[in-house]
């Protein structure tokens, strides 16, 4: 029963037209250009797709009766500090993507005091799964690798491939974000994602095992400002949201590969 409106949220007039039709009490804001390592080379694009899209949505929603907004931030706000990242840690972003997400978090804290609305912040990480964008060469490492293999081409790994990430399956993450809209979570922040970490090299081997396509990757130089270890603590999400990291990496890769093959 959902209605889909196609709108560039960087355009305040068009954004306002859509939100006036809905007059939402609860807003889940996930719109962003989630390209952390591209951010340093496209600062205007990153800022407008993240910050401008958010502020236009927030202002229009406030004018039309919004009571709560659930904002999807990122563990990019933590930067390269000690892992596992905890929600109580002071954010120290290393890239412009993390900076824009951090700016939005602070904006929510300030404006909620002035305009009396509720907010919840989620910080997911390395989310993947069926229906993910496969055409963007700058983000979504799981489907970047799969897209290359479908074309019988090698994919690229930056640095030595020992960067560690917790690859989080979409179904697990989406359920937790949804719960943030309904409950006594005002002003709270939740890390949401997988518990177990893998290196990019390990991810590469896991994908080649599932796909049964063995094409050696090409190694390139390190990407500037890339955080080497992105591992988060999920105790708060488990306590308050009953969050469960249910999907094993092998199972998630298999489901995503089936989708990738259908898409071609």
Secondary structure as UniProt FT lines:
FT   TURN            9..10
FT   HELIX           12..22
FT   STRAND          26..29
FT   HELIX           36..41
FT   HELIX           43..47
FT   HELIX           48..52
FT   HELIX           53..63
FT   TURN            64..65
FT   STRAND          68..72
FT   HELIX           75..78
FT   TURN            79..80
FT   TURN            87..88
FT   HELIX           96..115
FT   STRAND          118..124
FT   STRAND          127..128
FT   TURN            130..131
FT   TURN            137..138
FT   HELIX           141..150
FT   TURN            151..152
FT   STRAND          156..158
FT   TURN            159..160
FT   STRAND          164..165
FT   STRAND          168..169
FT   HELIX           170..179
FT   TURN            180..181
FT   TURN            186..187
FT   STRAND          189..192
FT   STRAND          198..199
FT   HELIX           200..211
FT   STRAND          218..220
FT   TURN            224..225
FT   STRAND          229..230
FT   HELIX           235..240
FT   HELIX           249..263
//
